[in-house]
Amino acid sequence: MNRSEAAQNIWEMRRFRREVTASPEAARQALKEAGIMTEDGHIADPYKPLFKRQPTGCTEEVQV
């Protein structure tokens, strides 16, 4: 890959980022096209571990 090809790839990635972050629907569509989100809006099975939340253990109860 030469410099102009690398620059073109970077430009394309930035264009894609702008399009995807333009609206929530565009983001959902991009996730569906990438196979990360299913058509019914759930995370696809191979990607579920990436989206699991880990408890931090640093929460405390506050009485008001």
DOLUMBA-371048 format. One record per residue (C-alpha): residue number from 0; x, y, z. Coordinates in steps of 0.2 Angstrom, whole numbers, plus 5000, padded with zeros to 4 digits. Layout:
DOLUMBA-371048
    n    xx    yy    zz
  NUM     X     Y     Z
...
end
This chain:
DOLUMBA-371048
    n    xx    yy    zz
    0  5000  5000  5000
    1  5007  5017  4995
    2  5004  5034  5004
    3  4990  5039  4992
    4  4981  5022  4995
    5  4983  5024  5014
    6  4977  5042  5013
    7  4962  5037  5003
    8  4958  5023  5016
    9  4959  5035  5030
   10  4948  5048  5021
   11  4935  5034  5018
   12  4935  5029  5036
   13  4932  5047  5041
   14  4918  5049  5029
   15  4910  5032  5035
   16  4912  5039  5053
   17  4903  5055  5049
   18  4889  5046  5040
   19  4887  5033  5055
   20  4887  5046  5068
   21  4875  5058  5059
   22  4860  5049  5067
   23  4855  5034  5078
   24  4846  5026  5063
   25  4862  5027  5053
   26  4872  5019  5067
   27  4860  5005  5069
   28  4860  5002  5050
   29  4879  5001  5050
   30  4879  4989  5064
   31  4866  4978  5055
   32  4876  4978  5039
   33  4892  4974  5049
   34  4883  4959  5056
   35  4885  4965  5074
   36  4866  4969  5076
   37  4852  4957  5071
   38  4838  4963  5061
   39  4827  4964  5077
   40  4839  4975  5085
   41  4848  4963  5097
   42  4867  4961  5098
   43  4873  4946  5087
   44  4879  4931  5098
   45  4897  4932  5093
   46  4898  4950  5099
   47  4888  4948  5115
   48  4904  4946  5126
   49  4910  4963  5120
   50  4894  4972  5126
   51  4893  4964  5143
   52  4894  4976  5158
   53  4906  4971  5172
   54  4901  4977  5189
   55  4914  4989  5196
   56  4911  4987  5214
   57  4913  5005  5218
   58  4895  5010  5220
   59  4889  5015  5237
   60  4871  5018  5244
   61  4866  5036  5247
   62  4852  5040  5258
   63  4842  5056  5254
end
